[in-house]
Amino acid sequence: MLFGLACEGVTDQITIENILCGYFKNLDDEEITHLQPPFDETDRKQKDFGGWQMLFAYLSTARFRDDVLNNKFIVVQIDTDVSSEIGFDVAQVGDDNQPLTPEVLIANVIAKLAAIINGGEADFYQCHSEKIIFCISVHSLECWLYACHNKKILSKPKITGCFGALSHLLPGTAKTYRCYDELSRDFLKRKNIDVVATKDPSFRVFIQSLEKIEDLVNKTLAES
């Protein structure tokens, strides 16, 4: 499989899937598998528990290490809204008690995730880092959807209260696989991805990580 998705939940999975299919011209969903949480393709529902705690647990397991070896790339997605909670332990403010920039917060979360991966097997992350693509949404993936659907020019990126803002913008928004599939279908067009990358800093960081593997992915797709 070309891409495996390890996310907090199935709504994140389908959103990332649509982003990948929009970014890579010839990629279709048959080259993408949902690894964590497990997903039932028949009834389009999550088969097991999700959330950041379960994602952390998965990253330290032999199952994750097997998934890394059996997929070309693994995309690991997590929100930062609760990063300061006990167990997550990534502060959102610096020593001056001011909010960290999205870029610094993302780097700190990646360091945390890499440490968890290495907790399962020493140096596993360093040995396979080229296959692990981090997707850190500050502070939630709904902020990316809000930036996509809000056509106004924002004076600054919106990174808090995004689910509420998205629901206000698009009444009927619900945290279901079907709804997020519809909400994220705009990402199937590369031009929309490019626009959102100018509006949301954490989305831009993720897209920059895809740029680094673009030639390899396109070559793999051409050869398949």
C-alpha positions as CSV (number, residue, x, y, z in Angstrom):
1,M,0.0,0.0,0.0
2,L,1.3,3.5,-0.8
3,F,-0.2,5.4,2.2
4,G,-1.3,4.2,5.6
5,L,-3.2,6.6,7.8
6,A,-2.8,6.7,11.6
7,C,-5.1,9.3,13.0
8,E,-7.2,10.2,16.0
9,G,-10.4,9.2,14.3
10,V,-12.2,8.3,11.1
11,T,-13.2,11.9,10.4
12,D,-9.5,12.8,10.3
13,Q,-8.8,9.8,8.1
14,I,-11.2,10.7,5.4
15,T,-10.1,14.3,5.4
16,I,-6.4,13.3,5.1
17,E,-7.4,10.8,2.3
18,N,-9.1,13.5,0.3
19,I,-6.1,15.9,0.8
20,L,-3.7,13.2,-0.5
21,C,-5.9,12.4,-3.5
22,G,-6.1,16.1,-4.3
23,Y,-2.4,16.7,-3.9
24,F,-1.1,13.8,-5.8
25,K,-2.7,13.9,-9.3
26,N,-2.9,10.2,-10.0
27,L,-3.5,8.9,-6.5
28,D,-6.8,7.1,-5.8
29,D,-8.2,5.8,-2.6
30,E,-7.3,2.2,-3.4
31,E,-3.7,3.1,-2.6
32,I,-4.7,4.4,0.9
33,T,-5.5,2.2,3.9
34,H,-6.9,3.3,7.3
35,L,-4.7,1.8,10.0
36,Q,-5.5,3.5,13.3
37,P,-8.3,3.5,14.4
38,P,-9.2,0.4,12.4
39,F,-12.0,1.1,9.9
40,D,-14.8,-1.1,8.6
41,E,-15.1,-0.4,4.8
42,T,-18.4,-2.2,4.7
43,D,-20.4,0.0,7.0
44,R,-18.0,3.0,6.9
45,K,-17.5,3.0,10.6
46,Q,-14.7,3.0,13.1
47,K,-14.1,-0.5,14.4
48,D,-12.2,0.3,17.6
49,F,-11.5,3.2,19.9
50,G,-9.8,6.3,18.6
51,G,-8.5,9.5,20.3
52,W,-5.0,10.7,21.0
53,Q,-4.4,8.2,23.8
54,M,-5.1,5.3,21.5
55,L,-2.9,6.8,18.8
56,F,0.0,7.1,21.3
57,A,-0.5,3.5,22.4
58,Y,-0.5,2.3,18.7
59,L,2.7,4.2,17.9
60,S,4.7,2.1,20.4
61,T,3.4,-1.3,19.2
62,A,4.8,-4.0,16.9
63,R,1.7,-3.4,14.8
64,F,2.8,0.1,14.0
65,R,6.3,-1.0,13.2
66,D,4.9,-3.7,10.9
67,D,2.6,-1.1,9.3
68,V,5.6,1.1,8.6
69,L,7.4,-1.7,6.9
70,N,4.4,-2.8,4.9
71,N,3.4,0.6,3.6
72,K,5.4,3.1,1.5
73,F,4.4,6.0,3.8
74,I,2.6,6.3,7.1
75,V,0.8,9.6,7.8
76,V,0.5,10.2,11.5
77,Q,-2.2,12.9,12.3
78,I,-3.0,14.5,15.7
79,D,-4.6,17.7,16.9
80,T,-2.8,20.0,19.4
81,D,-5.9,21.3,21.2
82,V,-5.2,19.1,24.3
83,S,-1.5,18.9,24.0
84,S,-0.9,20.3,27.4
85,E,-3.0,17.6,29.1
86,I,-1.3,15.0,31.3
87,G,0.0,12.2,29.2
88,F,0.4,14.3,26.1
89,D,2.7,16.7,27.9
90,V,3.5,19.2,25.2
91,A,3.1,22.8,26.4
92,Q,1.4,25.4,24.2
93,V,3.2,28.3,25.7
94,G,6.9,29.2,26.1
95,D,8.9,30.2,29.1
96,D,7.5,33.7,28.6
97,N,4.0,32.3,29.0
98,Q,3.2,33.4,25.4
99,P,1.6,31.0,22.9
100,L,4.1,29.1,20.8
101,T,4.0,29.7,17.1
102,P,2.3,26.9,15.2
103,E,5.7,25.9,13.7
104,V,7.4,25.5,17.1
105,L,4.4,23.7,18.6
106,I,4.4,21.3,15.6
107,A,8.1,20.6,16.1
108,N,7.6,19.9,19.8
109,V,4.7,17.5,19.1
110,I,6.7,15.7,16.4
111,A,9.5,15.3,19.0
112,K,7.0,13.8,21.4
113,L,5.6,11.3,18.8
114,A,9.1,10.3,17.7
115,A,10.0,9.5,21.3
116,I,6.9,7.4,21.7
117,I,7.8,5.5,18.5
118,N,11.3,4.9,19.8
119,G,9.8,3.7,23.1
120,G,8.5,0.7,21.3
121,E,11.9,0.0,19.6
122,A,15.0,2.1,20.1
123,D,15.9,4.3,17.1
124,F,13.0,2.9,15.0
125,Y,12.0,6.5,14.1
126,Q,15.4,7.5,13.0
127,C,15.8,4.4,10.9
128,H,12.4,4.9,9.1
129,S,11.8,8.7,9.4
130,E,11.6,9.0,5.6
131,K,8.5,6.8,5.6
132,I,6.7,8.6,8.5
133,I,4.8,11.8,7.5
134,F,3.5,13.9,10.4
135,C,0.3,15.8,10.1
136,I,-0.1,18.1,13.1
137,S,-3.2,20.2,13.0
138,V,-3.1,23.3,15.2
139,H,-5.3,23.2,17.1
140,S,-7.8,21.0,15.3
141,L,-8.3,19.6,11.8
142,E,-11.6,21.5,11.7
143,C,-9.4,24.7,11.4
144,W,-8.3,23.4,8.0
145,L,-11.9,22.8,6.9
146,Y,-12.9,26.2,8.2
147,A,-10.1,27.9,6.2
148,C,-11.2,25.9,3.2
149,H,-14.9,26.9,3.3
150,N,-14.5,30.4,4.6
151,K,-13.8,32.3,1.4
152,K,-13.1,35.6,3.3
153,I,-9.6,36.8,3.7
154,L,-8.7,36.2,7.4
155,S,-6.7,38.9,9.3
156,K,-5.0,36.0,11.1
157,P,-5.3,32.2,11.0
158,K,-8.2,30.8,13.1
159,I,-6.8,28.1,15.3
160,T,-9.3,27.9,18.2
161,G,-13.1,27.2,18.3
162,C,-13.0,25.9,14.7
163,F,-15.6,23.2,15.0
164,G,-18.1,25.8,16.3
165,A,-17.1,28.3,13.6
166,L,-17.4,25.6,10.9
167,S,-20.8,24.6,12.2
168,H,-21.9,28.2,12.1
169,L,-20.6,28.6,8.6
170,L,-22.1,25.2,7.5
171,P,-25.2,24.3,9.6
172,G,-25.7,20.6,9.8
173,T,-22.0,19.9,10.3
174,A,-21.6,16.7,12.3
175,K,-18.6,14.6,13.4
176,T,-19.4,11.7,11.1
177,Y,-17.4,10.0,8.4
178,R,-19.9,10.9,5.7
179,C,-20.1,14.5,6.7
180,Y,-16.3,15.0,6.8
181,D,-16.0,13.2,3.5
182,E,-18.4,15.9,2.0
183,L,-16.7,18.7,3.9
184,S,-13.2,17.8,2.7
185,R,-14.1,17.1,-1.0
186,D,-12.9,20.6,-1.9
187,F,-9.4,19.3,-1.1
188,L,-9.7,17.0,-4.1
189,K,-8.8,20.0,-6.2
190,R,-5.1,21.0,-5.9
191,K,-6.0,24.7,-6.3
192,N,-8.0,24.6,-3.1
193,I,-5.1,22.9,-1.3
194,D,-2.8,25.7,-2.4
195,V,-5.2,28.4,-1.2
196,V,-5.7,26.9,2.3
197,A,-1.9,26.5,2.6
198,T,-1.7,30.3,2.4
199,K,-4.3,30.7,5.1
200,D,-3.4,28.1,7.7
201,P,0.1,27.6,9.0
202,S,-0.2,24.0,10.2
203,F,-1.8,23.0,7.0
204,R,1.1,24.6,5.2
205,V,3.6,22.6,7.2
206,F,1.8,19.4,6.3
207,I,1.7,20.3,2.6
208,Q,5.4,21.1,2.7
209,S,6.0,17.6,4.0
210,L,4.1,16.2,1.0
211,E,6.2,18.3,-1.3
212,K,9.3,16.5,-0.1
213,I,8.0,13.1,-1.2
214,E,6.1,14.3,-4.3
215,D,8.6,13.1,-6.9
216,L,8.9,9.7,-5.3
217,V,5.1,9.3,-5.0
218,N,4.6,10.3,-8.6
219,K,7.3,7.9,-9.8
220,T,5.7,5.1,-7.8
221,L,2.3,5.8,-9.2
222,A,3.7,5.9,-12.7
223,E,5.3,2.5,-12.3
224,S,2.3,0.8,-10.8
